[in-house]
Amino acid sequence: MKNKRNDLSERLVDFAAEIIKLVVKLNRSAVGRHIAGQLLCSSISAGANYEEACGAGSRADFIYKLQIVLKELRETLYWLRFIKKSKLVSGTALELFIQLARELTNIIAKSIVTAK
């Protein structure tokens, strides 16, 4: 049976992997390439930093690293909202990405509060 930490880790990996599909759609112009790069970095970084948090040596270090995860997820959410607003990509898939980013942001925010 998986624990919550492994479930969340897997969700973050799945989320970043799915973002790649969106990034491929954006890579057709200079603006698209720039936004794609930003989105890719922040979404992948969220999961990588979560893994770092799981290996933290202290509660303070754990909280600090979770705060980085939260920042990266908020940045990812920003870029997704920007893509929607600028109509670079549209459709239900984009709405699902936004919803997932919000869910993950809420989970990490609650985890920070709980850890404090």
Residue, then its C-alpha position, 0 to 999 in steps of 0.5 A: m500500500k502506498n503512503k501519502r508521500n508516495d502518492l503526492s510524489e507520483r502526482l507531481v511526476d504525472f503532472a510534469a509529464e503531462i505538462i510536456k504535452l502542452v509544452v509541445k503545442l507551445n513550441r511554435s513561436a519565440v513567445g511560445r518557446h519562452i513560455a514553454g521553457q518557463l512552464l516546463c522548468s517550474s512544473i518539473s522543479a515542483g516535483a524535484n523539490y518535493e523529493e528534496a523535502c522528503g529527504a529533509g534533515s529537519r522540520a525547518d528544512f522540510i518546511y523550507k523546501l515545501q515552500i519552494v515547491l509551493k512557489e514553483l506550483r504557483e509559478t506553474l499556475y501563473w503560466l497556465r493562466f497566462i496561456k489561457k488568457s492569451k489564447l495560445v492554447s485553449g480547450t478542456a485539457l488546459e482547464l484540467f491542467i489549471q485544476l490540477a495545479r490548483e489542487l496540488t498548490n492547495i495540498i502543499a499549502k495545507s502540508i506547510v500549515t500542518a508541518k508548522 
